Structure formats: C-alpha cells, structure tokens
Amino acid sequence: MAVTRFATLLLGGFVAAAAVIPAYAQDAAPAANLDVELNALTPSQKGCMMTFVALNKLPAPINKVSFELAFFNDKNAVDRITVLDFKDLPQGKKRVRQFDMPNVKCETVTRVLINDTPVCDGPAAGECMKGLVTRSQISVPFEG
C-alpha cells in the first residue's frame, strides 16, 4: 500500500514537471524586438552627426521604416522634432544609420525620444513600435 502511494506521488511529480517544461521553453524563446541604439553624437560642419545601430529581431524583414524623434535640450524642453528614414532593416541583420542634423549642437542634446514610427512597411508592418527596444551607448538617454 505504501509503495503504491509512493509510486502515485512520484508519477504525479513527473506529470507536474512535464507540464512546466513546455511553459518554460516558451518563455525562453528569443524576443521579437526591433533594437535601436543611439551609438554616437559627433559635431559636424552642418551641426551634429547622429549614429544609430539597428537590429531587426522581428520575425520578418522591414522594407522601409522611419522614426519620429524628439530632441530635448538642457532645459528638458523639446528642441526639435524630425523624422529620420532608416530605410530597410533585413531580419537578423545589424544596420548603421547616420544622420547629419543641421543647426543642432551635440552638446545641447540631453535626451532623444522615439515618438512614433510613421512608416513601418513590409511583412513586419505594425510591429515596429510594438517591438521597439532602445538603448544608448553614450551619456545621452535614448527612449522609445
């Protein structure tokens, strides 16, 4: 009788463990993200050269994407809003995009915010803003 009860408990433990394994495997799946990093701000003849690194980890390529960015100044006020065309972002590939911002002094940019994605075209349409993950390699915060 005691052996049967032990076997039942042991079998129940195996069933419970088997039920947890698929749930854990789903959680461990790589996230479907669109990673955009503010990599550098460099003074240029026109103003400020902004360098971004983008990695499309969504399940499909992006044929064309643009981001509406807001630039904040040292008074925490929005200094400028502009749309930058990041062109295509193939699935699983890193792309470096540079934009020379005329009449912007790099040292006055204190924060950059991706406000919207006015264009997100291709099989991943609609996923650009939902899957957006931002980070900054410099002291200027970059948010999405």
C-alpha positions in Angstrom: 0.0 0.0 0.0 2.8 2.4 0.9 4.7 1.5 -2.3 1.6 2.3 -4.4 1.1 5.6 -2.7 4.8 6.5 -3.2 4.5 5.5 -6.9 1.4 7.6 -7.3 3.2 10.6 -5.7 6.3 10.0 -7.8 4.2 9.8 -11.0 2.3 12.9 -10.1 5.6 14.7 -9.6 6.8 13.7 -13.1 3.5 14.8 -14.7 3.8 18.2 -12.9 7.4 18.6 -14.0 6.4 17.7 -17.6 3.7 20.3 -17.6 6.2 23.0 -16.5 8.8 22.2 -19.2 6.8 23.4 -22.2 5.8 26.7 -20.4 9.5 27.3 -19.6 10.5 26.5 -23.2 8.1 29.2 -24.4 9.4 31.8 -22.0 13.0 31.0 -23.2 12.2 31.8 -26.8 14.0 34.9 -28.2 12.1 38.1 -28.0 10.8 39.6 -31.3 12.3 43.0 -31.0 13.4 45.9 -33.1 16.5 47.1 -31.3 17.6 50.7 -32.0 20.7 52.1 -30.3 21.9 55.7 -30.1 25.6 55.0 -30.7 27.3 58.4 -31.1 26.8 62.2 -31.4 29.6 63.8 -33.2 30.0 67.5 -34.1 29.9 68.1 -37.9 30.2 71.1 -40.2 26.4 71.2 -40.5 25.6 70.6 -36.9 25.6 67.1 -35.2 26.1 63.8 -36.8 23.9 61.2 -35.1 24.9 57.5 -35.4 22.4 54.7 -34.8 22.7 50.9 -34.8 19.5 49.0 -35.6 18.9 45.2 -35.4 15.7 43.7 -36.7 14.9 40.7 -34.5 11.2 40.7 -35.6 10.0 37.6 -37.4 10.1 39.3 -40.8 12.1 42.0 -42.7 11.2 45.6 -42.7 11.1 47.1 -46.2 11.1 50.7 -45.0 10.9 52.3 -41.6 11.1 55.8 -40.3 11.2 57.2 -36.8 9.9 60.4 -35.5 12.4 61.7 -33.0 12.1 64.4 -30.4 15.4 66.1 -29.2 15.4 67.6 -25.8 17.7 70.4 -24.7 19.4 71.2 -21.3 16.1 72.8 -20.1 14.3 69.5 -20.7 12.3 71.1 -23.4 11.7 69.7 -26.8 14.1 71.5 -29.1 13.2 69.8 -32.4 11.1 67.0 -33.8 12.2 65.4 -37.0 11.5 62.2 -39.0 14.5 60.1 -39.9 14.3 57.4 -42.7 16.1 54.2 -41.6 15.3 52.6 -45.0 15.2 48.8 -45.0 16.1 46.6 -42.0 16.6 43.0 -43.0 15.6 40.3 -40.5 18.5 39.4 -38.2 21.0 42.0 -39.6 22.6 45.0 -38.0 22.5 48.3 -39.8 24.3 51.5 -39.0 22.5 54.7 -40.0 23.9 58.2 -39.8 22.1 61.5 -40.0 23.7 64.9 -40.1 21.4 67.2 -38.1 21.9 70.8 -39.3 21.9 73.6 -36.8 22.0 71.1 -33.8 24.8 71.3 -31.4 25.6 67.9 -30.0 26.4 69.2 -26.6 22.9 70.7 -26.2 21.1 67.4 -26.8 20.3 65.9 -23.4 17.7 63.2 -24.4 16.3 61.7 -27.5 12.9 60.1 -27.7 11.4 58.0 -30.5 7.9 59.4 -30.5 6.4 57.3 -33.3 7.1 55.2 -36.4 5.2 57.0 -39.2 6.4 54.4 -41.7 6.8 50.7 -41.0 6.4 48.9 -44.3 6.8 45.2 -45.2 5.8 41.9 -43.7 6.6 43.3 -40.2 4.2 46.2 -40.7 2.7 47.4 -37.4 5.3 45.7 -35.3 8.0 48.4 -35.4 6.7 50.4 -32.4 5.3 47.4 -30.5 8.6 45.6 -30.6 10.8 48.7 -30.2 13.7 48.4 -27.7 16.0 51.4 -27.3 19.4 51.9 -25.6 22.2 54.4 -25.6 26.0 53.8 -25.8 26.6 57.4 -24.8 25.6 59.6 -21.8 22.5 60.9 -23.7 19.4 58.8 -22.8 17.6 57.3 -25.7 14.0 56.2 -25.1 11.2 54.7 -27.2 
